[in-house]
Amino acid sequence: MEELAPSAMAPRSRREFMANLVLGTGTVLGLGSLANCFLEYLYPVVAPIKLVEVPAGKPGDIPPDGVRLVQLPEGPVLLEKAGNEVRAWSAICTHLGCTVQWHPEEKKFICPCHQGIYDFNGNVLSGPPPRPLEKLQVKVRDEQVFVLMSSLKEEQG
Amino acid sequence: MRRLTRWFEERIPVDHEVLRKAAREPLPVHMKTWISCLGGTPAMLFCILAVTGILLTFYYVPSPAQAYASVSNITFKVRMGWLIRGIHQGAAQLMIVTVLLHMIRVFFTRAYRKPRELNWMLGVALFLITLTFAFTGYSLIYDQLSYWATTIGTNMIAAVPLIGQPLLYLLRGGPDVNPNTLSRFYDFHIGVLPTMMTLLIVAHLALVRLHGVAPLPEDPRRETYPFFPDHMLRETIVGLLLLIALINFVMFFPPTVGAPATPGNTPGHIRPEWYFFPTYRWLKLTSLPVGIWGGILFVVGLFLWPFIDAVLERIAPRRNLWVIVGSAFFLMTIVFMLWEAIVG
């Protein structure tokens, strides 16, 4: 039988080094792939985003030259009437996701969280928001307003 | 009785003398001040939080449909529920206060210097875990503050460069705040974070024991006193006084619940708990990338502070730059906190 090295400090044989290398690599790869499985398990299954037409009430419900906030399952939407045209914006502040509020006396959208202020056209007037409010496509059909929004009915794993 | 003791001694073969020596670890005499108990206080509060937290899980239901109702049930219907929840909430706030005070004490006595840099870093990790505990904790109530704090907090993570988006999905369990988010926050709050905190507290204390308590700069006294029973007694008195104060506070100011979470409708006046005021104000003042990068740099700077201090010392040995930089950041945090508290 082969004799063991007298102490841990003694020079290792090539064979011992190779054995340790194979064991070490195997352990790292094995545990690494297990950790990867854990991570994949935790990462949600999300279906690709689809655009859907969402009914958002009647054009008559929007005050003339004013704004109406509607809560849709896909998210809050601001409907605006400029003359006869109906326009829509996502009411989600582009800063950190709070819902902006319409202030009719100032004709501004103000985010209550970090004081982001947007004008009547959704452009940033002041505060930290990095982008204008997201403009949404609108269709008016049979006296019904439809807003084109991304479906949030994701498949959750 | 002697037979019973011998029975245990045979089965747990530990030398009594070793145990006695370990318990009577000599501490420098400057530790005989109440402010030096601040390090042990968060550990005691953590125990109070663990006990009351376990009790709360008996009634809490981590689903968006039932979370709010279950918290209301604990607060208003379950016998002594208001007391358990009140102590849990109060101890959490006190834990943040004591951790901050402990950090300030360690900072201004420069106890983080070589060879204790690693323990400072463990301490910063414990501080961040404490804040994450607080954040996930009030997200569970599922009232308006919970919901919008979760939305804002997780959106901040999305703004982190490169890994932000996948990290957001991982934390929320989807692109938006959804039922998965609440389960994940609950898991973090009652499983992941307590485990991490326990392990880190053990490592933090082990390093304190291995290095010994840091000497006070320019203190010539060399006398010591034993940890047990002297210091232990002082820590126990602090712990008991805090518990009495907490119970009294809860009696006079029992916990309440805000309006239920309404996704899609942020209330007009919303702001987080006081300990997030400085971050909240900072985010109001800066653009999003500056806000996030500023936050990341602050945390990295806090972690690496012992090494930054060493570099500052080398650059200007007698200028005491560490006091200037430390006091500037400390003052800035206080100003931001007061600014948010007063102006809102």
Interface residues (C-beta under 8 A of the other chain):
Chain A: L39 L42 Y43 P44 V46 Q71 G75 P76 A91 H95 L96 G97 C98 T99 Q101 C111 P112 C113 H114 Q115 G127 P128 P129 P130 L152 E154 Q156
Chain B: W148 T151 I152 N155 M156 P166 Y169 L170 R172 G173 G174 P175 D176 N178 P179 N180 G264 N265 T266 P267 G268 H269 I270 Y280 L283 K284 L285 T286 S287 L288 P289 G291
